[in-house]
Amino acid sequence: MHRKKKTSLSITQTQTQSVPQTLVRNFTEITKFRLSVSVVFSSVAGYLLGAETVDYYILLLLCVGGYCMVGASNVFNQIIERDRDALMERTKDRPIPAGRMQVGTSFALGIVLTIIGLVVLYSINPITAMFGAISIFMYVSLYTPLKTKTPLSVFVGAFPGAIPYMLGWVAATNNFGIEPGTLFMIQFFWQFPHFWAIGWFLYEDYQKGGFFMLPTGKRDKGTAIQVVLYTIWTVLASLIPVFGVTGKLYITPVSAVIIGLLGIGLLYCAVRLFKEKTNKAAKQLMLASVSYITLLQVVYVLDKFIR
């Protein structure tokens, strides 16, 4: 009897200890922690580019507000797609389809994150909050339902996806002009080769969920050609600031060469996908695209503070 009581107590303690871990796991998964952090990183890069003097309090608000807005978008997305997520290998273990979170709880979390995000971004300036609101509206109300209707969903989704980089500049300057517009354009074009690469190697899984992610609907020459074209436009857009036509947003020729070399690497992966048309080539392009946009933002920021 004594041993049974001890064992029972041990089990109870283990269960109690696992509750916070489960809550953290559910929160990070339903808000897509890694994706949200990468988006916040873009916002921080945009802020550093736009700020004359770095205000760390504003930077903190931007990180908190940005994460809340992106997290809320992901929560609402997973509520809407919960039945389709249950059909796909890569998403079936998400909190809602796996039964670890109820729809009502998830919806409440999404509302709370939205309110916090908007209030925090508004405390920076109203324009930042406005773009944050536009981003969450387009992602949830337009991009998410269109994913099951048309490949144009990637085009629509590229708008909210390109907002974070420019959002940082707007947070720093309380102004929207050619500089944040250029940052927006870079990240807008970048998303096409990035998401089409994902759509390529996850093609069968997306089919199970009924999602249309590739421009032609197939892993064919037409899709591969568009991947190459949008990769070229991404690299060209990234080099525009070196010509001094984008206001206060400027990069030196040295940085332009570095970005050009990064672009050649990205284009190489895109051309390789065109030639091979394999899942392996698509995965390499996806990884290359993530490296490209991250290193580009780092180069832009370092260029400003070193020159």
Phi and psi in degrees as GROMACS dihedral restraints (atoms count N, CA, C in turn):
[ dihedral_restraints ]
;  ai    aj    ak    al  type     phi  dphi    fc
    3     4     5     6     1   -63.4    20    10
    4     5     6     7     1   -42.2    20    10
    6     7     8     9     1   -64.5    20    10
    7     8     9    10     1   -39.7    20    10
    9    10    11    12     1   -63.3    20    10
   10    11    12    13     1   -42.8    20    10
   12    13    14    15     1   -63.1    20    10
   13    14    15    16     1   -40.3    20    10
   15    16    17    18     1   -65.5    20    10
   16    17    18    19     1   -42.6    20    10
   18    19    20    21     1   -64.1    20    10
   19    20    21    22     1   -42.8    20    10
   21    22    23    24     1   -62.2    20    10
   22    23    24    25     1   -40.8    20    10
   24    25    26    27     1   -63.6    20    10
   25    26    27    28     1   -40.6    20    10
   27    28    29    30     1   -63.5    20    10
   28    29    30    31     1   -42.1    20    10
   30    31    32    33     1   -63.2    20    10
   31    32    33    34     1   -43.5    20    10
   33    34    35    36     1   -61.7    20    10
   34    35    36    37     1   -42.8    20    10
   36    37    38    39     1   -63.0    20    10
   37    38    39    40     1   -40.6    20    10
   39    40    41    42     1   -63.5    20    10
   40    41    42    43     1   -42.9    20    10
   42    43    44    45     1   -64.5    20    10
   43    44    45    46     1   -40.6    20    10
   45    46    47    48     1   -63.8    20    10
   46    47    48    49     1   -41.7    20    10
   48    49    50    51     1   -67.3    20    10
   49    50    51    52     1   -28.9    20    10
   51    52    53    54     1   -80.7    20    10
   52    53    54    55     1   -15.4    20    10
   54    55    56    57     1   -62.1    20    10
   55    56    57    58     1   -50.7    20    10
   57    58    59    60     1   -59.5    20    10
   58    59    60    61     1   -39.0    20    10
   60    61    62    63     1   -63.2    20    10
   61    62    63    64     1   -39.8    20    10
   63    64    65    66     1   -66.1    20    10
   64    65    66    67     1   -42.4    20    10
   66    67    68    69     1   -61.7    20    10
   67    68    69    70     1   -43.9    20    10
   69    70    71    72     1   -64.3    20    10
   70    71    72    73     1   -43.5    20    10
   72    73    74    75     1   -61.4    20    10
   73    74    75    76     1   -46.7    20    10
   75    76    77    78     1   -62.1    20    10
   76    77    78    79     1   -41.6    20    10
   78    79    80    81     1   -65.1    20    10
   79    80    81    82     1   -46.9    20    10
   81    82    83    84     1   -66.1    20    10
   82    83    84    85     1   -34.6    20    10
   84    85    86    87     1   -75.9    20    10
   85    86    87    88     1   -40.9    20    10
   87    88    89    90     1   -76.7    20    10
   88    89    90    91     1   -22.8    20    10
   90    91    92    93     1   -95.8    20    10
   91    92    93    94     1     0.3    20    10
   93    94    95    96     1    51.0    20    10
   94    95    96    97     1    71.4    20    10
   96    97    98    99     1   -52.0    20    10
   97    98    99   100     1   -50.9    20    10
   99   100   101   102     1   -64.3    20    10
  100   101   102   103     1   -42.2    20    10
  102   103   104   105     1   -63.4    20    10
  103   104   105   106     1   -44.6    20    10
  105   106   107   108     1   -62.7    20    10
  106   107   108   109     1   -39.9    20    10
  108   109   110   111     1   -65.6    20    10
  109   110   111   112     1   -39.3    20    10
  111   112   113   114     1   -65.0    20    10
  112   113   114   115     1   -35.3    20    10
  114   115   116   117     1   -68.0    20    10
  115   116   117   118     1   -42.8    20    10
  117   118   119   120     1   -61.9    20    10
  118   119   120   121     1   -38.0    20    10
  120   121   122   123     1   -58.4    20    10
  121   122   123   124     1   -42.4    20    10
  123   124   125   126     1   -62.2    20    10
  124   125   126   127     1   -42.3    20    10
  126   127   128   129     1   -63.9    20    10
  127   128   129   130     1   -41.7    20    10
  129   130   131   132     1   -62.9    20    10
  130   131   132   133     1   -42.4    20    10
  132   133   134   135     1   -60.9    20    10
  133   134   135   136     1   -43.5    20    10
  135   136   137   138     1   -63.2    20    10
  136   137   138   139     1   -38.1    20    10
  138   139   140   141     1   -64.9    20    10
  139   140   141   142     1   -46.3    20    10
  141   142   143   144     1   -62.7    20    10
  142   143   144   145     1   -32.9    20    10
  144   145   146   147     1   -70.2    20    10
  145   146   147   148     1   -34.6    20    10
  147   148   149   150     1   -90.3    20    10
  148   149   150   151     1   -23.4    20    10
  150   151   152   153     1   -78.1    20    10
  151   152   153   154     1   132.8    20    10
  153   154   155   156     1   -78.4    20    10
  154   155   156   157     1   -38.6    20    10
  156   157   158   159     1  -131.4    20    10
  157   158   159   160     1   128.4    20    10
  159   160   161   162     1   -74.0    20    10
  160   161   162   163     1   120.5    20    10
  162   163   164   165     1  -102.9    20    10
  163   164   165   166     1   106.6    20    10
  165   166   167   168     1   -67.9    20    10
  166   167   168   169     1   -25.1    20    10
  168   169   170   171     1   -68.3    20    10
  169   170   171   172     1   -44.6    20    10
  171   172   173   174     1   -63.6    20    10
  172   173   174   175     1   -39.4    20    10
  174   175   176   177     1   -62.2    20    10
  175   176   177   178     1   -40.4    20    10
  177   178   179   180     1   -64.6    20    10
  178   179   180   181     1   -43.8    20    10
  180   181   182   183     1   -60.9    20    10
  181   182   183   184     1   -40.2    20    10
  183   184   185   186     1   -63.5    20    10
  184   185   186   187     1   -40.9    20    10
  186   187   188   189     1   -65.6    20    10
  187   188   189   190     1   -46.6    20    10
  189   190   191   192     1   -66.5    20    10
  190   191   192   193     1   -49.8    20    10
  192   193   194   195     1   -63.9    20    10
  193   194   195   196     1   -40.6    20    10
  195   196   197   198     1   -64.3    20    10
  196   197   198   199     1   -44.3    20    10
  198   199   200   201     1   -63.4    20    10
  199   200   201   202     1   -41.8    20    10
  201   202   203   204     1   -61.3    20    10
  202   203   204   205     1   -43.1    20    10
  204   205   206   207     1   -68.2    20    10
  205   206   207   208     1   -44.5    20    10
  207   208   209   210     1   -66.9    20    10
  208   209   210   211     1   -42.8    20    10
  210   211   212   213     1   -60.5    20    10
  211   212   213   214     1   -41.9    20    10
  213   214   215   216     1   -63.0    20    10
  214   215   216   217     1   -42.0    20    10
  216   217   218   219     1   -59.1    20    10
  217   218   219   220     1   -43.1    20    10
  219   220   221   222     1   -68.2    20    10
  220   221   222   223     1   -36.2    20    10
  222   223   224   225     1   -63.0    20    10
  223   224   225   226     1   -50.9    20    10
  225   226   227   228     1   -63.2    20    10
  226   227   228   229     1   -37.5    20    10
  228   229   230   231     1   -59.3    20    10
  229   230   231   232     1   -43.9    20    10
  231   232   233   234     1   -73.7    20    10
  232   233   234   235     1   -26.5    20    10
  234   235   236   237     1   -66.8    20    10
  235   236   237   238     1   -47.4    20    10
  237   238   239   240     1   -65.1    20    10
  238   239   240   241     1   -38.4    20    10
  240   241   242   243     1   -99.1    20    10
  241   242   243   244     1    15.9    20    10
  243   244   245   246     1   -58.6    20    10
  244   245   246   247     1   -40.0    20    10
  246   247   248   249     1   -70.5    20    10
  247   248   249   250     1   -37.3    20    10
  249   250   251   252     1   -73.4    20    10
  250   251   252   253     1   -35.6    20    10
  252   253   254   255     1   -60.5    20    10
  253   254   255   256     1   -34.7    20    10
  255   256   257   258     1   -65.8    20    10
  256   257   258   259     1   -19.4    20    10
  258   259   260   261     1   -88.6    20    10
  259   260   261   262     1   -16.7    20    10
  261   262   263   264     1  -106.2    20    10
  262   263   264   265     1   142.2    20    10
  264   265   266   267     1   -60.1    20    10
  265   266   267   268     1   -44.5    20    10
  267   268   269   270     1   -75.4    20    10
  268   269   270   271     1   -13.7    20    10
  270   271   272   273     1  -121.8    20    10
  271   272   273   274     1    -6.4    20    10
  273   274   275   276     1   -67.1    20    10
  274   275   276   277     1   -18.6    20    10
  276   277   278   279     1   -97.8    20    10
  277   278   279   280     1    11.9    20    10
  279   280   281   282     1   -65.4    20    10
  280   281   282   283     1   157.1    20    10
  282   283   284   285     1   -52.4    20    10
  283   284   285   286     1   -42.4    20    10
  285   286   287   288     1   -74.4    20    10
  286   287   288   289     1   -54.7    20    10
  288   289   290   291     1   -64.0    20    10
  289   290   291   292     1   -26.5    20    10
  291   292   293   294     1   -81.2    20    10
  292   293   294   295     1    -8.0    20    10
  294   295   296   297     1    83.2    20    10
  295   296   297   298     1    11.7    20    10
  297   298   299   300     1   -84.1    20    10
  298   299   300   301     1   -18.0    20    10
  300   301   302   303     1  -137.0    20    10
  301   302   303   304     1   140.3    20    10
  303   304   305   306     1   -86.1    20    10
  304   305   306   307     1   156.4    20    10
  306   307   308   309     1   -60.3    20    10
  307   308   309   310     1   -42.8    20    10
  309   310   311   312     1   -61.5    20    10
  310   311   312   313     1   -44.0    20    10
  312   313   314   315     1   -63.7    20    10
  313   314   315   316     1   -42.8    20    10
  315   316   317   318     1   -63.7    20    10
  316   317   318   319     1   -41.8    20    10
  318   319   320   321     1   -63.9    20    10
  319   320   321   322     1   -42.3    20    10
  321   322   323   324     1   -61.5    20    10
  322   323   324   325     1   -41.2    20    10
  324   325   326   327     1   -62.6    20    10
  325   326   327   328     1   -42.5    20    10
  327   328   329   330     1   -62.2    20    10
  328   329   330   331     1   -41.0    20    10
  330   331   332   333     1   -65.0    20    10
  331   332   333   334     1   -45.3    20    10
  333   334   335   336     1   -62.1    20    10
  334   335   336   337     1   -45.1    20    10
  336   337   338   339     1   -63.4    20    10
  337   338   339   340     1   -38.5    20    10
  339   340   341   342     1   -63.1    20    10
  340   341   342   343     1   -47.6    20    10
  342   343   344   345     1   -62.3    20    10
  343   344   345   346     1   -48.3    20    10
  345   346   347   348     1   -60.1    20    10
  346   347   348   349     1   -45.3    20    10
  348   349   350   351     1   -60.5    20    10
  349   350   351   352     1   -46.2    20    10
  351   352   353   354     1   -65.9    20    10
  352   353   354   355     1   -42.8    20    10
  354   355   356   357     1   -63.3    20    10
  355   356   357   358     1   -44.9    20    10
  357   358   359   360     1   -65.4    20    10
  358   359   360   361     1   -45.5    20    10
  360   361   362   363     1   -66.4    20    10
  361   362   363   364     1   -35.4    20    10
  363   364   365   366     1   -65.2    20    10
  364   365   366   367     1   -33.4    20    10
  366   367   368   369     1   -67.0    20    10
  367   368   369   370     1   -20.5    20    10
  369   370   371   372     1   -76.7    20    10
  370   371   372   373     1   -58.4    20    10
  372   373   374   375     1  -172.6    20    10
  373   374   375   376     1   154.5    20    10
  375   376   377   378     1   -62.0    20    10
  376   377   378   379     1   -32.9    20    10
  378   379   380   381     1   -65.3    20    10
  379   380   381   382     1   -40.4    20    10
  381   382   383   384     1   -61.1    20    10
  382   383   384   385     1   -44.4    20    10
  384   385   386   387     1   -63.7    20    10
  385   386   387   388     1   -38.4    20    10
  387   388   389   390     1   -62.3    20    10
  388   389   390   391     1   -46.5    20    10
  390   391   392   393     1   -67.1    20    10
  391   392   393   394     1   -34.1    20    10
  393   394   395   396     1   -63.2    20    10
  394   395   396   397     1   -42.0    20    10
  396   397   398   399     1   -66.1    20    10
  397   398   399   400     1   -41.0    20    10
  399   400   401   402     1   -61.4    20    10
  400   401   402   403     1   -41.0    20    10
  402   403   404   405     1   -60.8    20    10
  403   404   405   406     1   -49.9    20    10
  405   406   407   408     1   -67.6    20    10
  406   407   408   409     1   -36.0    20    10
  408   409   410   411     1   -64.7    20    10
  409   410   411   412     1   -47.5    20    10
  411   412   413   414     1   -66.2    20    10
  412   413   414   415     1   -38.9    20    10
  414   415   416   417     1   -66.5    20    10
  415   416   417   418     1   -45.3    20    10
  417   418   419   420     1   -83.0    20    10
  418   419   420   421     1   -43.9    20    10
  420   421   422   423     1   -89.2    20    10
  421   422   423   424     1   -22.2    20    10
  423   424   425   426     1  -114.7    20    10
  424   425   426   427     1   -59.7    20    10
  426   427   428   429     1   -60.6    20    10
  427   428   429   430     1   -49.8    20    10
  429   430   431   432     1   -58.9    20    10
  430   431   432   433     1   -51.6    20    10
  432   433   434   435     1   -68.4    20    10
  433   434   435   436     1   -28.1    20    10
  435   436   437   438     1   -73.0    20    10
  436   437   438   439     1   -19.7    20    10
  438   439   440   441     1   -59.4    20    10
  439   440   441   442     1   -26.4    20    10
  441   442   443   444     1   -98.4    20    10
  442   443   444   445     1     2.0    20    10
  444   445   446   447     1  -111.5    20    10
  445   446   447   448     1   -41.8    20    10
  447   448   449   450     1  -155.9    20    10
  448   449   450   451     1   148.2    20    10
  450   451   452   453     1   -64.0    20    10
  451   452   453   454     1   -15.6    20    10
  453   454   455   456     1   -65.5    20    10
  454   455   456   457     1    -8.3    20    10
  456   457   458   459     1   -58.6    20    10
  457   458   459   460     1   -33.7    20    10
  459   460   461   462     1   -64.9    20    10
  460   461   462   463     1   -38.8    20    10
  462   463   464   465     1   -62.9    20    10
  463   464   465   466     1   -46.2    20    10
  465   466   467   468     1   -64.7    20    10
  466   467   468   469     1   -43.0    20    10
  468   469   470   471     1   -67.4    20    10
  469   470   471   472     1   -21.2    20    10
  471   472   473   474     1   -67.4    20    10
  472   473   474   475     1   -24.2    20    10
  474   475   476   477     1   -67.9    20    10
  475   476   477   478     1   -57.7    20    10
  477   478   479   480     1   -64.6    20    10
  478   479   480   481     1   -29.8    20    10
  480   481   482   483     1   -68.4    20    10
  481   482   483   484     1   -24.7    20    10
  483   484   485   486     1   -92.3    20    10
  484   485   486   487     1    -7.4    20    10
  486   487   488   489     1   -69.4    20    10
  487   488   489   490     1   -39.3    20    10
  489   490   491   492     1   -55.6    20    10
  490   491   492   493     1   -41.5    20    10
  492   493   494   495     1   -61.3    20    10
  493   494   495   496     1   -45.6    20    10
  495   496   497   498     1   -74.7    20    10
  496   497   498   499     1   -25.0    20    10
  498   499   500   501     1   -60.8    20    10
  499   500   501   502     1   -37.7    20    10
  501   502   503   504     1   -62.6    20    10
  502   503   504   505     1   -40.9    20    10
  504   505   506   507     1   -64.3    20    10
  505   506   507   508     1   -42.9    20    10
  507   508   509   510     1   -64.0    20    10
  508   509   510   511     1   -38.3    20    10
  510   511   512   513     1   -63.9    20    10
  511   512   513   514     1   -34.1    20    10
  513   514   515   516     1   -79.7    20    10
  514   515   516   517     1   -30.9    20    10
  516   517   518   519     1  -114.9    20    10
  517   518   519   520     1   -13.5    20    10
  519   520   521   522     1    56.9    20    10
  520   521   522   523     1    35.6    20    10
  522   523   524   525     1  -151.3    20    10
  523   524   525   526     1   141.5    20    10
  525   526   527   528     1  -113.2    20    10
  526   527   528   529     1   122.4    20    10
  528   529   530   531     1  -148.2    20    10
  529   530   531   532     1  -153.9    20    10
  531   532   533   534     1   -66.7    20    10
  532   533   534   535     1   -29.5    20    10
  534   535   536   537     1   -65.9    20    10
  535   536   537   538     1   -57.2    20    10
  537   538   539   540     1   -65.5    20    10
  538   539   540   541     1   -28.2    20    10
  540   541   542   543     1   -62.8    20    10
  541   542   543   544     1   -38.0    20    10
  543   544   545   546     1   -68.0    20    10
  544   545   546   547     1   -42.3    20    10
  546   547   548   549     1   -60.6    20    10
  547   548   549   550     1   -40.8    20    10
  549   550   551   552     1   -60.8    20    10
  550   551   552   553     1   -45.8    20    10
  552   553   554   555     1   -62.8    20    10
  553   554   555   556     1   -41.1    20    10
  555   556   557   558     1   -59.4    20    10
  556   557   558   559     1   -51.0    20    10
  558   559   560   561     1   -73.6    20    10
  559   560   561   562     1   -25.4    20    10
  561   562   563   564     1   -64.0    20    10
  562   563   564   565     1   -52.8    20    10
  564   565   566   567     1   -66.4    20    10
  565   566   567   568     1   -35.5    20    10
  567   568   569   570     1   -59.6    20    10
  568   569   570   571     1   -33.2    20    10
  570   571   572   573     1   -65.9    20    10
  571   572   573   574     1   -26.2    20    10
  573   574   575   576     1   -66.7    20    10
  574   575   576   577     1   -55.8    20    10
  576   577   578   579     1   -62.8    20    10
  577   578   579   580     1   -32.0    20    10
  579   580   581   582     1   -64.9    20    10
  580   581   582   583     1   -53.9    20    10
  582   583   584   585     1   -76.4    20    10
  583   584   585   586     1   -29.1    20    10
  585   586   587   588     1   -69.8    20    10
  586   587   588   589     1   -32.3    20    10
  588   589   590   591     1   -64.3    20    10
  589   590   591   592     1   -42.8    20    10
  591   592   593   594     1   -63.9    20    10
  592   593   594   595     1   -44.9    20    10
  594   595   596   597     1   -61.5    20    10
  595   596   597   598     1   -27.9    20    10
  597   598   599   600     1   -72.0    20    10
  598   599   600   601     1   -54.6    20    10
  600   601   602   603     1   -80.6    20    10
  601   602   603   604     1   -10.5    20    10
  603   604   605   606     1  -109.2    20    10
  604   605   606   607     1    22.9    20    10
  606   607   608   609     1   -54.9    20    10
  607   608   609   610     1   -49.8    20    10
  609   610   611   612     1   -63.9    20    10
  610   611   612   613     1   -40.3    20    10
  612   613   614   615     1   -66.0    20    10
  613   614   615   616     1   -43.0    20    10
  615   616   617   618     1   -63.0    20    10
  616   617   618   619     1   -34.6    20    10
  618   619   620   621     1   -63.1    20    10
  619   620   621   622     1   -37.7    20    10
  621   622   623   624     1   -59.8    20    10
  622   623   624   625     1   -37.0    20    10
  624   625   626   627     1   -87.9    20    10
  625   626   627   628     1    -7.3    20    10
  627   628   629   630     1    78.0    20    10
  628   629   630   631     1    31.2    20    10
  630   631   632   633     1   -99.0    20    10
  631   632   633   634     1   140.8    20    10
  633   634   635   636     1  -110.8    20    10
  634   635   636   637     1   104.6    20    10
  636   637   638   639     1  -113.5    20    10
  637   638   639   640     1   -24.1    20    10
  639   640   641   642     1   -91.2    20    10
  640   641   642   643     1   143.1    20    10
  642   643   644   645     1   -59.0    20    10
  643   644   645   646     1   -34.4    20    10
  645   646   647   648     1   -98.7    20    10
  646   647   648   649     1    -4.0    20    10
  648   649   650   651     1    83.8    20    10
  649   650   651   652     1    -2.3    20    10
  651   652   653   654     1  -138.4    20    10
  652   653   654   655     1   162.1    20    10
  654   655   656   657     1   -88.3    20    10
  655   656   657   658     1    76.0    20    10
  657   658   659   660     1  -129.3    20    10
  658   659   660   661     1  -174.5    20    10
  660   661   662   663     1   -61.8    20    10
  661   662   663   664     1   -38.5    20    10
  663   664   665   666     1   -61.0    20    10
  664   665   666   667     1   -43.8    20    10
  666   667   668   669     1   -64.3    20    10
  667   668   669   670     1   -44.1    20    10
  669   670   671   672     1   -62.8    20    10
  670   671   672   673     1   -38.6    20    10
  672   673   674   675     1   -63.0    20    10
  673   674   675   676     1   -44.0    20    10
  675   676   677   678     1   -65.8    20    10
  676   677   678   679     1   -34.5    20    10
  678   679   680   681     1   -60.0    20    10
  679   680   681   682     1   -45.4    20    10
  681   682   683   684     1   -64.1    20    10
  682   683   684   685     1   -45.0    20    10
  684   685   686   687     1   -62.3    20    10
  685   686   687   688     1   -45.7    20    10
  687   688   689   690     1   -70.2    20    10
  688   689   690   691     1   -27.1    20    10
  690   691   692   693     1   -66.3    20    10
  691   692   693   694     1   -43.2    20    10
  693   694   695   696     1   -61.0    20    10
  694   695   696   697     1   -45.2    20    10
  696   697   698   699     1   -64.0    20    10
  697   698   699   700     1   -35.2    20    10
  699   700   701   702     1   -62.1    20    10
  700   701   702   703     1   -47.5    20    10
  702   703   704   705     1   -65.2    20    10
  703   704   705   706     1   -43.6    20    10
  705   706   707   708     1   -62.6    20    10
  706   707   708   709     1   -42.9    20    10
  708   709   710   711     1   -62.5    20    10
  709   710   711   712     1   -34.9    20    10
  711   712   713   714     1   -67.5    20    10
  712   713   714   715     1   -23.6    20    10
  714   715   716   717     1   -94.4    20    10
  715   716   717   718     1    -9.1    20    10
  717   718   719   720     1   -55.5    20    10
  718   719   720   721     1   -41.9    20    10
  720   721   722   723     1   -59.3    20    10
  721   722   723   724     1   -20.4    20    10
  723   724   725   726     1   -69.2    20    10
  724   725   726   727     1   -19.3    20    10
  726   727   728   729     1   -87.5    20    10
  727   728   729   730     1    -0.6    20    10
  729   730   731   732     1    71.0    20    10
  730   731   732   733     1    27.8    20    10
  732   733   734   735     1  -110.6    20    10
  733   734   735   736     1     8.7    20    10
  735   736   737   738     1  -118.5    20    10
  736   737   738   739     1    43.7    20    10
  738   739   740   741     1    62.0    20    10
  739   740   741   742     1  -131.8    20    10
  741   742   743   744     1   -77.3    20    10
  742   743   744   745     1   -10.7    20    10
  744   745   746   747     1   -84.1    20    10
  745   746   747   748     1   111.6    20    10
  747   748   749   750     1  -145.8    20    10
  748   749   750   751     1   143.8    20    10
  750   751   752   753     1  -125.8    20    10
  751   752   753   754     1   149.6    20    10
  753   754   755   756     1   -77.2    20    10
  754   755   756   757     1   161.7    20    10
  756   757   758   759     1   -56.6    20    10
  757   758   759   760     1   -35.0    20    10
  759   760   761   762     1   -61.6    20    10
  760   761   762   763     1   -46.6    20    10
  762   763   764   765     1   -65.3    20    10
  763   764   765   766     1   -36.6    20    10
  765   766   767   768     1   -62.2    20    10
  766   767   768   769     1   -38.8    20    10
  768   769   770   771     1   -64.2    20    10
  769   770   771   772     1   -43.8    20    10
  771   772   773   774     1   -60.6    20    10
  772   773   774   775     1   -46.4    20    10
  774   775   776   777     1   -65.8    20    10
  775   776   777   778     1   -36.7    20    10
  777   778   779   780     1   -61.4    20    10
  778   779   780   781     1   -41.0    20    10
  780   781   782   783     1   -66.5    20    10
  781   782   783   784     1   -40.4    20    10
  783   784   785   786     1   -61.2    20    10
  784   785   786   787     1   -40.0    20    10
  786   787   788   789     1   -64.5    20    10
  787   788   789   790     1   -37.9    20    10
  789   790   791   792     1   -62.4    20    10
  790   791   792   793     1   -40.2    20    10
  792   793   794   795     1   -63.4    20    10
  793   794   795   796     1   -42.1    20    10
  795   796   797   798     1   -65.0    20    10
  796   797   798   799     1   -43.4    20    10
  798   799   800   801     1   -65.5    20    10
  799   800   801   802     1   -35.4    20    10
  801   802   803   804     1   -58.7    20    10
  802   803   804   805     1   -44.1    20    10
  804   805   806   807     1   -66.8    20    10
  805   806   807   808     1   -36.3    20    10
  807   808   809   810     1   -66.8    20    10
  808   809   810   811     1   -43.3    20    10
  810   811   812   813     1   -65.8    20    10
  811   812   813   814     1   -35.7    20    10
  813   814   815   816     1   -63.4    20    10
  814   815   816   817     1   -39.4    20    10
  816   817   818   819     1   -63.6    20    10
  817   818   819   820     1   -40.2    20    10
  819   820   821   822     1   -60.5    20    10
  820   821   822   823     1   -40.3    20    10
  822   823   824   825     1   -76.9    20    10
  823   824   825   826     1   -43.4    20    10
  825   826   827   828     1   -93.0    20    10
  826   827   828   829     1   -35.3    20    10
  828   829   830   831     1    53.7    20    10
  829   830   831   832     1    48.2    20    10
  831   832   833   834     1  -119.3    20    10
  832   833   834   835     1   159.6    20    10
  834   835   836   837     1   -64.6    20    10
  835   836   837   838     1   -34.7    20    10
  837   838   839   840     1   -62.1    20    10
  838   839   840   841     1   -45.2    20    10
  840   841   842   843     1   -64.6    20    10
  841   842   843   844     1   -36.9    20    10
  843   844   845   846     1   -65.9    20    10
  844   845   846   847     1   -41.1    20    10
  846   847   848   849     1   -64.2    20    10
  847   848   849   850     1   -39.7    20    10
  849   850   851   852     1   -65.2    20    10
  850   851   852   853     1   -38.0    20    10
  852   853   854   855     1   -65.8    20    10
  853   854   855   856     1   -41.3    20    10
  855   856   857   858     1   -60.5    20    10
  856   857   858   859     1   -46.5    20    10
  858   859   860   861     1   -65.1    20    10
  859   860   861   862     1   -39.0    20    10
  861   862   863   864     1   -64.9    20    10
  862   863   864   865     1   -37.8    20    10
  864   865   866   867     1   -67.2    20    10
  865   866   867   868     1   -39.1    20    10
  867   868   869   870     1   -64.5    20    10
  868   869   870   871     1   -44.1    20    10
  870   871   872   873     1   -63.1    20    10
  871   872   873   874     1   -40.2    20    10
  873   874   875   876     1   -62.2    20    10
  874   875   876   877     1   -52.7    20    10
  876   877   878   879     1   -67.9    20    10
  877   878   879   880     1   -34.1    20    10
  879   880   881   882     1   -68.0    20    10
  880   881   882   883     1   -49.0    20    10
  882   883   884   885     1   -67.4    20    10
  883   884   885   886     1   -34.9    20    10
  885   886   887   888     1   -59.4    20    10
  886   887   888   889     1   -46.1    20    10
  888   889   890   891     1   -65.4    20    10
  889   890   891   892     1   -38.0    20    10
  891   892   893   894     1   -64.3    20    10
  892   893   894   895     1   -44.4    20    10
  894   895   896   897     1   -63.0    20    10
  895   896   897   898     1   -44.5    20    10
  897   898   899   900     1   -56.8    20    10
  898   899   900   901     1   -46.6    20    10
  900   901   902   903     1   -67.9    20    10
  901   902   903   904     1   -46.8    20    10
  903   904   905   906     1   -61.3    20    10
  904   905   906   907     1   -39.4    20    10
  906   907   908   909     1   -57.9    20    10
  907   908   909   910     1   -41.7    20    10
  909   910   911   912     1   -65.5    20    10
  910   911   912   913     1   -42.6    20    10
  912   913   914   915     1   -87.3    20    10
  913   914   915   916     1   -17.0    20    10
  915   916   917   918     1   -93.8    20    10
  916   917   918   919     1   -36.9    20    10
